Amino acid sequence: MSSRRAPWKVPARFAPVAFAFFMSLLVAFVMSLAITAMNTGLADGYLLRVLRSYAAAWPVAFISVLAVRPLVLRLVALTVAGPGR
């Protein structure tokens, strides 16, 4: 089996950025759904309001995930036992 990557995949060194991208996409969308429902209800125009809030929330979420990643990695290292412990 060849060790070559598929042509559409990014190099492994970009894994933290890819993780932040997908995590922020999903979390920002779920949070936009929930917060919009709590603030304005599920009335007419709900999905449009969600999409508008999502458009504002996603860039903030993406930068936030990238920014807090080092801190989160340290917190995980402090609270999770290593293998075999």
HUVEN-V427267 format. One record per helix or strand. SS is the DSSP state (helix for helix, strand for strand). FROM is the first residue (numbers start at 1). TO is the last residue. Records with the same first field share a line. If there is no record, write none. Layout:
BEGIN
SS: FROM-TO / FROM-TO
END
This chain:
BEGIN
helix: 12-40 / 46-79
END
